[in-house]
């Protein structure tokens, strides 16, 4: 089950169940909020009926209570009218501490508090057995009574829900290591290139070169010297590059002298 409460709301509820008299400043420090933000959250919890009220726990002996008991009641009829009438009647009794509508052999469980055993007997005879809708009662004495002040938190937190969703998606391979969440992307179209020696789609293929198209030219000319386009090259070492011009005495490469020399005159 999920609710609109988060981790901070659960911390506020736990702290107030342990001590409802906590000051707002101390409560804000416990849950890690500013006092103004904590006060707004407490008011919202009260408005949404999550916090239903604040009560004080009183020592029973100070009120003259010396004996407590559980009264199991079985009704003669189980109509809505009979159940509602008995419920209203029991809640008006001064000795009633709590009322439980249960299933099984009995219909109601009433927690009562009395002064002693004589008052408990009078309560059973005068308050329960005289009712027309009551068929049978059983009384069990309470020797010790303890109440846990904090209710268990059984709702799923938003952070836990998100973590559970991420684990479910990760098991399906939908969450990448980068942390991106969401459905898997659609596979993209893969572009395939034509192999070497073939033309791409829509591009006209170049016609093969024949010997008649290039008369007097050798097919096996080394490294494309005098060979037609797309002609196979002959195996062999690649020809060396042209010789570099001679260097000047100063270390700077210059031009050859003579007719092919530089137009500038000799250096001074």
C-alpha positions in Angstrom: 0.0 0.0 0.0 1.2 3.5 -0.9 0.3 6.9 0.7 1.1 10.5 0.1 3.4 10.6 3.1 7.2 10.6 2.8 10.1 9.8 5.2 9.9 13.2 7.0 6.2 12.8 7.7 6.8 9.3 9.2 9.5 10.8 11.4 7.1 13.5 12.6 4.4 10.9 13.4 6.8 8.7 15.3 8.2 11.5 17.4 4.7 12.9 18.3 3.5 9.4 19.2 6.3 9.0 21.7 5.9 12.5 23.1 3.0 14.7 21.9 4.3 17.7 23.9 7.4 18.2 21.8 8.0 21.8 20.9 8.0 22.6 17.2 11.6 23.7 17.3 12.7 20.4 18.9 10.5 18.4 16.5 12.0 20.2 13.5 15.5 19.4 14.7 14.7 15.7 15.0 13.4 15.4 11.5 15.9 17.8 9.9 13.6 20.6 8.8 13.3 24.3 9.4 10.8 25.2 12.1 8.4 26.9 9.7 8.4 23.9 7.3 7.9 21.5 10.2 4.9 23.5 11.5 3.3 23.4 8.0 3.7 19.7 7.8 2.1 19.1 11.2 -0.8 21.3 10.3 -1.2 19.4 7.0 -1.2 16.1 8.9 -3.9 17.4 11.2 -6.0 18.8 8.3 -5.8 15.4 6.5 -6.9 13.6 9.7 -3.6 11.7 9.9 -3.1 13.2 13.3 -6.5 12.6 14.9 -5.7 14.1 18.2 -3.4 14.4 21.2 -4.2 12.7 24.5 -2.6 12.3 28.0 -1.8 8.9 29.6 -3.1 8.8 33.1 -2.2 6.4 36.0 -5.3 4.2 36.6 -4.7 3.9 40.4 -4.8 7.7 40.7 -8.4 7.5 39.4 -9.4 4.7 41.8 -9.2 1.9 39.2 -8.1 -1.4 40.9 -9.3 -4.0 38.5 -9.6 -4.3 34.7 -11.3 -7.1 32.6 -12.2 -8.2 29.1 -15.8 -9.0 28.5 -16.6 -11.3 25.5 -20.1 -10.8 24.2 -22.1 -12.9 21.8 -25.3 -11.4 20.3 -28.5 -13.2 19.6 -28.9 -11.6 16.2 -26.4 -10.2 13.8 -28.5 -7.6 12.1 -27.0 -4.1 11.5 -29.7 -2.5 13.8 -28.8 -4.8 16.7 -25.0 -4.4 16.3 -25.3 -0.6 16.0 -27.6 -0.4 19.1 -25.3 -2.5 21.3 -22.3 -0.5 20.1 -23.9 2.9 21.1 -25.0 1.4 24.5 -21.5 0.1 25.5 -19.7 3.3 24.5 -22.0 5.3 26.9 -21.0 3.2 29.9 -18.6 4.9 32.2 -16.5 1.7 32.8 -15.8 1.1 29.1 -12.1 1.7 28.1 -12.2 0.2 24.6 -14.6 -1.7 22.3 -13.7 -4.1 19.6 -16.0 -5.7 17.0 -14.4 -9.0 16.3 -15.1 -12.1 14.2 -15.2 -15.7 15.4 -17.1 -17.3 18.3 -17.8 -13.9 19.9 -19.1 -10.6 18.4 -17.7 -7.9 20.7 -14.8 -7.6 23.1 -15.2 -4.9 25.7 -12.3 -3.6 27.9 -13.7 -2.4 31.2 -12.2 -0.8 34.2 -13.7 -1.1 37.7 -12.9 -0.4 41.3 -12.9 -4.0 42.5 -14.4 -7.5 41.8 -17.8 -6.5 43.3 -18.2 -3.7 40.9 -17.2 -5.9 38.0 -19.9 -8.5 39.0 -22.5 -5.8 39.2 -21.5 -4.4 35.8 -21.8 -7.9 34.2 -25.2 -8.5 35.7 -26.8 -5.1 35.4 -25.2 -3.7 32.2 -24.7 -6.7 29.9 -27.0 -9.6 30.7 -30.1 -7.4 30.8 -29.7 -6.4 27.2 -32.1 -8.2 24.8 -29.6 -8.5 22.0 -27.0 -10.2 24.3 -27.0 -14.0 24.3 -23.9 -14.9 26.3 -20.9 -13.1 28.0 -17.5 -14.3 29.3 -15.4 -12.2 31.7 -11.6 -12.5 31.8 -9.5 -10.6 34.4 -6.5 -8.5 33.3 -3.4 -8.9 35.4 -1.2 -6.6 33.4 -1.8 -4.1 30.7 0.8 -2.4 28.5 0.3 -0.4 25.3 2.9 0.3 22.6 2.8 4.0 22.0 4.0 3.9 18.4 2.0 2.2 15.6 3.9 0.2 13.0 4.5 1.9 9.6 3.3 -0.5 7.0 2.9 1.8 4.0 5.5 1.9 1.2 7.6 5.0 1.2 8.1 6.9 -2.1 11.8 6.3 -2.1 11.3 2.6 -1.5 8.7 2.5 -4.2 11.1 4.1 -6.6 13.9 1.8 -5.6 11.7 -1.2 -6.2 10.7 0.1 -9.6 14.3 0.6 -10.5 15.2 -2.9 -9.4 12.3 -4.3 -11.5 13.4 -2.3 -14.5 17.1 -3.2 -14.0 16.1 -6.9 -14.0 14.6 -6.3 -17.5 17.6 -4.4 -18.8 15.8 -1.1 -19.1 17.9 1.0 -16.7 21.4 1.9 -18.0 24.4 2.3 -15.8 24.3 6.1 -16.3 21.2 6.2 -14.1 18.7 7.1 -16.8 15.2 5.8 -16.0 12.4 5.1 -18.5 11.3 2.6 -21.1 14.0 1.2 -23.4 14.7 3.1 -26.6 13.6 1.8 -29.9 16.4 0.2 -31.9 17.8 2.5 -34.6 18.2 1.6 -38.2 21.7 0.4 -39.0 23.4 1.9 -42.1 25.3 -0.7 -44.1 28.0 0.5 -46.5 28.6 -1.4 -49.7 31.8 -3.4 -49.9 34.9 -2.1 -51.6 34.7 -2.3 -55.4 30.9 -1.9 -55.5 28.9 1.2 -56.1 26.4 2.5 -53.6 22.7 2.4 -54.2 21.6 5.1 -56.8 25.2 5.8 -58.0 26.0 4.6 -61.5 28.7 2.0 -61.7 31.9 3.1 -63.5 32.4 0.9 -66.6 35.5 -1.3 -66.6 38.6 -0.2 -68.5 39.6 -2.3 -71.5 42.9 -2.6 -73.3 41.4 -1.1 -76.5 40.4 2.1 -74.6 44.1 2.8 -73.8 46.2 1.6 -76.7 50.0 1.5 -76.2 49.7 1.6 -72.4 51.0 -1.2 -70.2 48.6 -2.7 -67.7 51.4 -3.4 -65.2 52.9 0.0 -65.1 54.5 0.5 -61.7 52.5 2.7 -59.3 50.1 4.2 -61.9 52.7 5.6 -64.3 51.0 5.6 -67.7 48.2 3.3 -66.6 44.5 3.9 -67.2 42.1 4.6 -64.3 41.0 1.5 -62.3 43.9 -0.5 -63.8 45.8 -2.9 -61.5 49.1 -1.8 -60.3 52.2 -3.9 -60.7 53.9 -5.2 -57.6 57.2 -3.6 -56.8 58.8 -0.9 -54.7 57.4 2.6 -54.9 59.6 5.0 -56.9 61.7 7.4 -54.8 60.6 11.1 -54.6 62.4 13.8 -56.6 65.8 14.9 -55.2 65.8 17.9 -52.9 67.6 21.1 -54.0 71.1 21.6 -52.7 71.6 23.6 -49.5 73.3 26.9 -49.4 76.4 27.4 -47.3 74.3 29.1 -44.6 72.2 26.0 -44.3 69.1 27.3 -46.2 68.1 25.2 -49.2 68.4 27.2 -52.4 67.7 26.9 -56.2 70.0 25.4 -58.8 72.2 27.9 -60.7 72.2 28.4 -64.4 69.2 28.6 -66.7 66.9 26.9 -64.2 68.3 29.0 -61.3 66.7 31.8 -59.4 66.0 35.1 -61.0 67.7 36.9 -58.1 71.4 37.6 -58.4 74.1 36.2 -56.2 73.9 36.9 -52.6 76.4 39.4 -51.2 
